[in-house]
C-alpha cells in the first residue's frame, strides 16, 4: 500500500515538473513540503479513491503523508 501511495505522490509531482522523492516521511506536508496545490490534492483524492475505494478527504482535510496512511488503515 505504501509503495502505491508513494508512486501516486511522485506521479503528481512529475506532472508538475518536480523531481520524484525517494524517501517520504510521515510528517511531510502535502502543500508545504511536497508543493501540492488544491488541484493536486483533488487529483490525489481521485487517484486514491480509484485505487483503494476510499475518499481520504471525506472527514476533513488531510495535511501529511502519514495522515493518508492512517485513513487507509
C-alpha positions as CSV (number, residue, x, y, z in Angstrom):
1,X,0.0,0.0,0.0
2,X,2.7,2.5,1.0
3,X,4.6,2.0,-2.3
4,X,1.5,2.6,-4.3
5,X,0.8,5.9,-2.4
6,X,4.5,7.0,-3.0
7,X,4.0,6.2,-6.7
8,X,0.9,8.3,-6.8
9,X,2.6,11.2,-5.0
10,X,5.5,11.1,-7.3
11,X,3.3,10.9,-10.4
12,X,1.6,14.1,-9.4
13,X,4.9,15.7,-8.7
14,X,6.3,14.6,-12.0
15,X,3.2,16.0,-13.8
16,X,4.1,19.4,-12.2
17,X,7.7,19.1,-13.4
18,X,9.1,18.4,-10.0
19,X,11.6,15.6,-9.3
20,X,10.4,12.4,-7.6
21,X,11.1,12.0,-3.9
22,X,12.8,8.8,-2.9
23,X,12.2,8.9,0.8
24,X,8.9,10.3,2.2
25,X,8.4,11.0,5.9
26,X,5.0,10.6,7.6
27,X,5.3,14.3,8.7
28,X,5.8,15.5,5.1
29,X,3.1,18.1,4.5
30,X,1.3,17.8,1.2
31,X,1.2,21.5,0.4
32,X,4.3,22.9,2.1
33,X,6.8,20.1,1.7
34,X,5.6,18.4,-1.5
35,X,4.3,21.5,-3.2
36,X,0.8,20.3,-3.9
37,X,-1.9,22.8,-4.9
38,X,-5.6,22.4,-4.3
39,X,-5.8,20.9,-7.8
40,X,-3.1,18.4,-7.0
41,X,-4.9,17.4,-3.8
42,X,-8.1,16.8,-5.8
43,X,-6.2,14.7,-8.3
44,X,-4.6,12.7,-5.4
45,X,-8.1,12.2,-3.9
46,X,-9.4,10.8,-7.2
47,X,-6.4,8.5,-7.7
48,X,-6.6,7.1,-4.2
49,X,-10.3,6.6,-4.4
50,X,-9.9,4.8,-7.7
51,X,-7.1,2.6,-6.3
52,X,-8.4,1.9,-2.8
53,X,-12.1,2.8,-3.0
54,X,-11.9,5.3,-0.2
55,X,-12.3,9.1,-0.1
56,X,-9.4,10.2,2.2
57,X,-10.9,13.8,2.5
58,X,-14.4,12.6,3.4
59,X,-13.9,13.5,7.1
60,X,-11.9,16.7,6.6
61,X,-8.6,17.8,5.3
62,X,-5.5,15.6,5.1
63,X,-2.3,17.5,5.6
64,X,0.5,15.0,5.8
65,X,1.6,11.8,4.1
66,X,1.2,10.0,7.5
67,X,-2.5,11.1,7.6
68,X,-3.1,9.4,4.3
69,X,-1.8,6.1,5.7
70,X,-3.9,6.5,8.8
71,X,-7.1,6.9,6.7
72,X,-6.2,3.8,4.6
73,X,-5.8,1.6,7.6
